[in-house]
């Protein structure tokens, strides 16, 4: 594997990237997409008797939290290992050269824009294509009915949402830049996959989630740092949890 290609943060894919490098990059993207790891963990949990549905026929909070955190740890470990295998520097890849404080403030500043976009997007879809709202109540938000559940979801929101998903997104966009058609191609492909991964929350939620993923991906491609996307994504998720808890406990 060419260390020159894999070693330069933010480098674009060279013309005529070797087929072997493209195959390896595609394999790494697939493994780190979240789908294989979650399927493997679901199978493992089923072998020990754990199921996503509890005795009352509802989603199991411990199962969802455990699966989310285990998958986050596995994805973060895989990304770190794959970067080190190719002699890439994780810190340079994910944090670039911009001041962390500046990126943190940018992430906070982007939260209102993300929330406003979400409200507008849901409103437009409800007006133009109400059939997209095929899930009357978000099954995950329905679980946030107690302070304990809210705290656990907050942990998942930060670790599995803000940190894992933005590290994962940055890694995948980098591989697309290097060997798989460029950052824009990666942005489109992974945003679609990101949205599809949230179909359980409804078709409208999947579309909005995919667009939000594209938004955070653009921020990373422009800034070459995951700090702003992580802060914005995590704070956005925490805001949604607070809203859901307020609605459920009221």
N, C-alpha and C positions, 0 to 999 in steps of 0.2 A: 504494500500500500504506500502511495506516495506521501511522505511526510510533508512535502511542500504544499500539497493540496489541502490536506487535513489540518495543517498546523497554523494557517494564517486566519485569525478571527475576522469574519466578515468578508472573506474572499469570495469572489464570484466563481461560478463553475467555469473551468477552462474549456476552450473549444475542443470538441472530440474527446471528452472525458472517457477513459478506458472502460470497456464493458464490465470488467471485473469490479472496478470501483463503483460503477453504477449499481451493480447487483448487490454488493455489500451495503451500499448506502440505502438501497430499497429495503433490504432485510433489517437494517438497524431502525429505519423509520417505522417499519411494520411492528417490530418487537416493542418499540417505545411508544407506539400509538395509544396504548392502554387497553386495546381489545384483547390481545393474546394474554397479557398478564392478568386481566380481570377474569377471563374465562378459566385460566389455570387456577386462580385462587378460588373461584366458585366451585370448581371441581374438587379441589382440596377440602374446602369447607363441607361439601356434600359428603365426602368420605368419612368425616368425623361427626356427621349427623346434624350439622348446622344448616338451617334453611332460611330463606329470606322472609318467609311468612310465619307469624307467630300463632299461638293457639287460638287467638281471636279472629284469625283470618286477615290480619293487617300486616303491613311491612314491619319487620323486626328492627327496632332501633339499634340494638347491639350488633346485629348482622351488618347493617348498612354502614355504621361507624367503623367496625372492624375491617370490613372489606375495603372501604375507602382509604383508611390509614395504611393498611398493609400494601395496597396497590401503590399508594404514594411513595412509601419507603422503597418498594421494589423498583419503580420507575426511576426515582432519583439515583438509586444505586446503579442501575443499568446505564443511565446517561453518563454518570461519572466514570464508570469502568470503560465505556466505549470511547469517551474522550481521551482517557489516559492510554488506551491501547493504541490510538493514533497519534500519540504525543501532542495532543491538544491541551491547552490550559483552561480548565473550567472557569477560573476567575476572569480571565480575559474574554472568554466566550460569553459569559453571562453578565458581566458588569462593565466591560469596555473600559473607557478612560474618563468618562464623565463623572463629576463629583456626585457621590451618593446622596448627599443632602439635597442637591438640586433635583435629582431624579425622584427622591421621596416626595418633595413638595409638588412636583409635577403630577405624580400619581394621585395625591390628595386632590389637586385641582381638577383632575379629569373625572373624578367620581360624579359630580353633579351632571356632567355631560353624558356619562354612561346611564345614569338614572333617567334623565330626561329623554334620551334616545329610546330607552326601553318603554317608557310610558307612551311615547308617540308611536313607536312601532306596533305595540299591542293595540293601541287605539285605531290605527289605520287598518290593521288586519281584521279587527272586529267589525269595522265599517265595510271594508271591501270584500273580505272573505271570511265571514263568521264561522264557516264550517271548519276552519283550521283550529278552532278552539274545541278540540275533541276530547279533552280531559277536564271535566267540570272543576275538580279540585286536585291541585298538585299533590301527589301522594307523599312526596318528601316533606313539603311544608306542613302537611296534616299531622306529621309526627312531632312538630315543635309545639307541644302543649304544656310543657312544664319547664321550670328553670333548669333542671338537670339536662333535659333534652336540648334546650337552647344552647347550653354551654358546650355539650358534645358536638352539636352542629356547628357551633362557632369554631371549635378546634378543626373540624373537617373543612370548614370554609376557608380557613387560613392555610392549613397544611396541604390538603388535597386539592383545594381550589386555587388559591392564590399562588402558593409556591410550586406545587407539583405541576400544575397545568401550564404555568408560564415557563418553567424550566423545560418542560416537555415541548412546548411550542417553539421556544428558541432553538432547541436542539434540532427539531425536525426542519424548521425553516433554514437552518444552517446547512443541513445535509442536502436540501433541495437546491440551495445556492451553489453548492459545490459540485453536485453530480446529477441532479434530477430535474433540470429545466429552469432553475432560477427561483428566487425568493417569492415572486408573485405567484408562480405556479404552486409552490408549497403553501402559500397563504390561502389560495382558493381551495386546494385539496384538503388541507387540514381543517379549515373552517367548516367545510361541508361535513367532514368526519366528526368534528367537535359538536356540531349541531345534532347530527344523527345519534350521538351518544346520549342525548338528552330527550329523546323521543318519548320516554316514559312520562315526561312532564307535559306532553302534548305537542302537536305539530307546530302550533304558534310559538310555544316556548323553544322548540328546537330551532326554528328559524331565527328568532331573536338571539338565542345563545350563539348560533353560528356567526351571526353578524357582529356580536360583541367580541367573539374570538378573533375575527378578522381585524377589528378595531385595535385590540391589544397586540395583535401580531404586527400591525402597521407601526405602532409605537415602538416595538422592539426593533424593527427593521430600520426605522429612522434614527433611533437613539443608541442602538447597540448595547442596551442595558435592560435587564429584566426588572430593575427596581421599580420604575414607574408602573409597568403592567402588573407586577405583583401587588403593589400597594393599592392600585385602583381596583383590581379584581377582588382582592381580599376584602377591602372596605365595601365594595358593592355587594358581595355575598353577605357580609355581616349586617348590612342595612336591610337586605331582604329577610334575613333571619329575625331581626328585630321587628320588622313589619308583620311577619307571619306569627311570631310569638304574641304580639299585641292583639292580633286578630283572633287567635285561638284562645288566648286566656281571657279575652273580653267576653 
